Amino acid sequence: MRTDFFDFELPDGLIALRPAHPRDAARLLVVQPGETEALVDKHMLDLPLLLEPGDALVLNDTRVIPAALKGVRVRGDSAVQISATLIEELDDHRWRALAKPGKRLEHGDCIRFGVDDDKPVVLDATVEAKGADGEVVLAFELSGRKLRDAIDADGAMPLPPYIAARRAPDDQDRTDYQTTFAREEGAVAAPTAGLHFSPRLIQTLEELGIAAYFVTLHVGAGTFLPVRTEDTDDHEMHAEYGEISTETAFALNAVKSRGNRVIAVGTTSLRLLESASDEFGTLKPFRGETSIFITPGYRFRYVDRLLTNFHLPRSTLFMLVSAFSGLDTMKEAYSHAIAERYRFYSYGDACLLTPKVSA
C-alpha cells in the first residue's frame, strides 16, 4: 500500500509539549465506524461509562529508562560534546545507541558521560562499533545493576524528537513520561496511552467490574520512525521484546469466552496481543520478540477495542489504527480532532477506537 495514503497535515501548535494534569483530565475522542454518531467528544474520566462490566483493559507495564545521556568524547587533547540515546540493551554492559554528532566518533573512542551536568556518577564507555545514521555500539566500563544505576543517575527521559526539538527534558518528565503502573525496566519510549491512567481512574474501573491486566512490551526508539519507503510492503519493522504470563492469557481468554470485550490500552499492548494469539482467536503465553507490522487488510484476531493517542503521519502506528477502524474513518477522526484542537502525540489526548464495519 502506498505510504502517502497515510499522510496528513498537523498544525505545530497542536503538538503537546506537556501532558494534561491530572492525567485523567485528557480529552477522549470516541470513534465508532458505522454508528449514527461516528465521532463523539468525551474525556478520559468518561471511560468507565463507555465500557461494560466484565470487559478487560490490557495495559503495558514496561518502565522507561532515562536513556538520554550527555558526555564528552575524549581523544588525545581534543574533546567533543556528544549526546547519545540508548535504544537497545545487547548484554550486561553493551548498548546500541544513537549518537550525535555521530560523524565525530570513531571505533575505539572513549565517551565520558555525566561530566558537564553535575551528575553524581561519571560513566565511561567505548565505541565498539559504528553504523549508519549515528548508530553506535557502546561498551560501558560498568555492568549489570551498577550500570543501570549509573544510567538512572546520569540520564534524562528520552523524549520523542518532536518534543525534544522544542524543549529540553527536565525532572518533571521523569514522572510525566512514565505510567503510574510502570514496573518492568526496559523501554526507551513510553507506552503513551497508559499515561492517561491515574490510580483513581483504575480504581473506578475496577469498582464497576472492568478489570485491568498487565503485559510487558519494551518500547523501542523505532516507534517514532516514519516509514521512508514508498510502499508499506518494503518497510522493515523494528523488533521489540514482550511477555504475556500464563495467568494473564488464561484470564483474558475467559473474558472473551463469556462474551465480554478485551480493550488494548495502546498500540504496544495490541501488537503484543495480536502476536500471541492463534488463528482461532486464543491467546497464548508469550515471551520473545515481535516485529508484527499491521496495515489495512490485516485480520484482527483478538483485540475488540483500542485506546490510543493521536499518531504521527506516515508512521506505523497511524497505519495500525487505520487497519483497525478504517483509513477513511481515521482521516475523518483526525480532521475532527484538528478542528476541535485536540492535543496530539505522546503527551496529547486519546481516542477510543471501535473496529471498522466489515463489508
ZAMARGU-4260 file (C-alpha; in steps of 0.2 Angstrom, whole numbers, plus 5000, padded with zeros to 4 digits):
<rodrens>
0) 5000/5000/5000 | 5007/5017/4996 | 5014/5026/5011 | 5007/5043/5006 | 4990/5037/5009
5) 4994/5039/5027 | 5000/5057/5026 | 4991/5072/5034 | 4995/5090/5039 | 4995/5095/5058
10) 4997/5112/5065 | 5013/5113/5076 | 5003/5122/5089 | 4993/5105/5092 | 5009/5095/5097
15) 5008/5093/5116 | 5024/5098/5125 | 5017/5094/5142 | 5003/5081/5147 | 4987/5085/5154
20) 4986/5087/5173 | 4979/5077/5181 | 4982/5063/5169 | 4964/5058/5168 | 4959/5075/5163
25) 4964/5072/5145 | 4951/5073/5131 | 4945/5057/5123 | 4938/5055/5105 | 4927/5040/5103
30) 4927/5033/5086 | 4913/5022/5081 | 4913/5017/5062 | 4896/5014/5055 | 4887/5022/5070
35) 4875/5037/5068 | 4887/5047/5079 | 4903/5041/5072 | 4914/5053/5082 | 4909/5058/5100
40) 4919/5070/5111 | 4922/5064/5129 | 4936/5064/5142 | 4946/5050/5150 | 4936/5051/5165
45) 4921/5046/5155 | 4930/5029/5150 | 4921/5019/5164 | 4904/5023/5157 | 4910/5018/5139
50) 4914/5001/5144 | 4903/4986/5152 | 4905/4976/5167 | 4916/4961/5163 | 4926/4970/5150
55) 4945/4970/5152 | 4958/4983/5149 | 4976/4977/5144 | 4990/4989/5149 | 5008/4989/5146
60) 5018/4989/5162 | 5035/4992/5154 | 5046/5005/5163 | 5056/5019/5153 | 5074/5020/5156
65) 5081/5038/5157 | 5091/5033/5141 | 5096/5051/5135 | 5114/5054/5140 | 5126/5068/5138
70) 5145/5067/5138 | 5162/5071/5130 | 5172/5061/5118 | 5190/5060/5124 | 5203/5058/5111
75) 5221/5064/5115 | 5220/5083/5118 | 5203/5085/5109 | 5186/5084/5117 | 5169/5085/5108
80) 5152/5086/5116 | 5142/5070/5112 | 5124/5066/5116 | 5118/5048/5115 | 5101/5039/5117
85) 5102/5021/5122 | 5090/5011/5111 | 5094/4993/5114 | 5102/4983/5128 | 5114/4970/5120
90) 5121/4962/5136 | 5125/4967/5153 | 5137/4981/5148 | 5134/4985/5130 | 5120/4995/5122
95) 5116/5000/5104 | 5113/5019/5104 | 5110/5034/5093 | 5124/5047/5095 | 5125/5065/5089
100) 5136/5071/5081 | 5140/5053/5075 | 5152/5058/5062 | 5164/5064/5076 | 5165/5047/5083
105) 5177/5033/5078 | 5179/5015/5083 | 5189/5014/5100 | 5184/5032/5105 | 5180/5034/5124
110) 5165/5044/5129 | 5164/5050/5147 | 5146/5054/5152 | 5140/5065/5166 | 5155/5076/5167
115) 5146/5093/5162 | 5130/5092/5171 | 5135/5090/5189 | 5129/5072/5189 | 5133/5061/5203
120) 5141/5047/5193 | 5154/5048/5179 | 5151/5035/5167 | 5164/5029/5154 | 5160/5020/5138
125) 5170/5014/5122 | 5164/5015/5104 | 5164/4996/5100 | 5156/4998/5083 | 5149/5011/5072
130) 5135/5010/5059 | 5125/5022/5048 | 5115/5037/5054 | 5124/5039/5070 | 5121/5022/5077
135) 5135/5015/5088 | 5138/5001/5100 | 5144/5007/5117 | 5153/4996/5129 | 5152/5003/5146
140) 5165/5000/5160 | 5151/4996/5172 | 5139/4981/5170 | 5123/4974/5177 | 5114/4983/5191
145) 5129/4995/5193 | 5127/5001/5175 | 5108/5003/5177 | 5110/5013/5192 | 5123/5024/5184
150) 5112/5027/5169 | 5097/5031/5180 | 5108/5044/5189 | 5116/5052/5173 | 5102/5050/5161
155) 5086/5060/5156 | 5070/5054/5149 | 5072/5051/5130 | 5058/5062/5125 | 5051/5060/5107
160) 5060/5070/5094 | 5045/5082/5091 | 5046/5087/5109 | 5065/5086/5112 | 5067/5098/5097
165) 5056/5111/5106 | 5062/5110/5124 | 5075/5100/5135 | 5069/5086/5146 | 5068/5090/5164
170) 5065/5082/5181 | 5046/5083/5178 | 5047/5072/5163 | 5054/5058/5175 | 5036/5057/5182
175) 5026/5063/5167 | 5034/5051/5154 | 5031/5036/5165 | 5015/5027/5168 | 5009/5026/5186
180) 5010/5007/5185 | 5027/5005/5176 | 5037/4991/5184 | 5047/4981/5171 | 5063/4991/5166
185) 5067/4991/5148 | 5058/5003/5137 | 5067/5018/5129 | 5050/5026/5124 | 5034/5027/5135
190) 5018/5017/5131 | 5009/5033/5129 | 4991/5028/5130 | 4994/5022/5148 | 5000/5039/5153
195) 4981/5044/5154 | 4978/5032/5168 | 4978/5038/5186 | 4976/5027/5201 | 4958/5034/5204
200) 4953/5030/5186 | 4959/5012/5188 | 4950/5011/5204 | 4934/5017/5197 | 4935/5005/5183
205) 4938/4990/5194 | 4924/4996/5206 | 4912/4995/5190 | 4918/4977/5186 | 4931/4982/5172
210) 4947/4973/5176 | 4965/4978/5172 | 4978/4966/5166 | 4996/4969/5163 | 5008/4963/5149
215) 5025/4969/5145 | 5032/4976/5129 | 5048/4986/5130 | 5045/5000/5118 | 5060/5004/5106
220) 5065/5020/5098 | 5059/5014/5081 | 5041/5018/5087 | 5045/5036/5082 | 5052/5032/5065
225) 5042/5037/5049 | 5040/5024/5035 | 5053/5030/5022 | 5049/5018/5009 | 5036/5022/4995
230) 5026/5006/4999 | 5022/4999/5016 | 5027/4981/5009 | 5045/4987/5008 | 5046/4993/5026
235) 5056/4983/5039 | 5048/4984/5056 | 5059/4985/5072 | 5058/4971/5084 | 5053/4973/5102
240) 5053/4961/5117 | 5037/4956/5126 | 5030/4945/5139 | 5012/4938/5142 | 5011/4927/5158
245) 5001/4911/5158 | 4989/4918/5171 | 4986/4933/5161 | 4982/4923/5145 | 4970/4912/5154
250) 4961/4926/5162 | 4959/4936/5146 | 4953/4921/5136 | 4940/4919/5150 | 4934/4937/5147
255) 4932/4933/5128 | 4923/4916/5131 | 4910/4924/5141 | 4906/4937/5128 | 4915/4952/5135
260) 4927/4963/5126 | 4946/4965/5128 | 4952/4983/5126 | 4970/4986/5122 | 4977/5001/5130
265) 4990/5007/5117 | 4996/5000/5101 | 5010/4991/5110 | 4998/4981/5120 | 4988/4977/5104
270) 5003/4972/5094 | 5008/4960/5108 | 4991/4953/5110 | 4990/4950/5091 | 5007/4942/5091
275) 5002/4930/5104 | 4985/4925/5098 | 4982/4910/5086 | 4972/4909/5071 | 4957/4903/5081
280) 4957/4919/5092 | 4965/4910/5108 | 4979/4920/5117 | 4994/4910/5121 | 5008/4914/5134
285) 5022/4924/5126 | 5040/4928/5129 | 5051/4934/5115 | 5052/4947/5101 | 5039/4953/5090
290) 5040/4963/5074 | 5022/4962/5069 | 5018/4976/5056 | 4999/4979/5055 | 4992/4989/5040
295) 4975/4989/5032 | 4970/4972/5026 | 4976/4964/5042 | 4963/4952/5051 | 4962/4956/5069
300) 4962/4940/5080 | 4960/4946/5097 | 4958/4964/5102 | 4940/4971/5102 | 4943/4989/5105
305) 4959/5000/5106 | 4963/5015/5117 | 4977/5025/5109 | 4984/5043/5107 | 4985/5053/5090
310) 5000/5047/5080 | 5012/5054/5068 | 5008/5055/5049 | 5016/5041/5039 | 5020/5031/5055
315) 5017/5013/5058 | 5006/5017/5072 | 4994/5028/5061 | 4994/5013/5049 | 4989/5002/5063
320) 4974/5012/5068 | 4969/5014/5050 | 4969/4995/5049 | 4958/4994/5065 | 4945/5007/5061
325) 4947/5010/5043 | 4959/5023/5034 | 4944/5035/5029 | 4937/5034/5046 | 4954/5038/5054
330) 4957/5053/5042 | 4940/5060/5046 | 4943/5057/5065 | 4960/5066/5064 | 4952/5080/5054
335) 4939/5082/5068 | 4952/5082/5081 | 4962/5095/5072 | 4947/5106/5070 | 4942/5104/5089
340) 4960/5107/5094 | 4964/5090/5102 | 4982/5089/5108 | 4992/5077/5098 | 5006/5064/5100
345) 5014/5057/5116 | 5009/5070/5128 | 4992/5073/5119 | 4974/5067/5121 | 4967/5050/5117
350) 4954/5041/5106 | 4944/5025/5109 | 4943/5015/5093 | 4930/5003/5088 | 4934/4991/5073
355) 4928/4995/5056 | 4912/4988/5050 | 4916/4973/5039 | 4909/4973/5021
</rodrens>
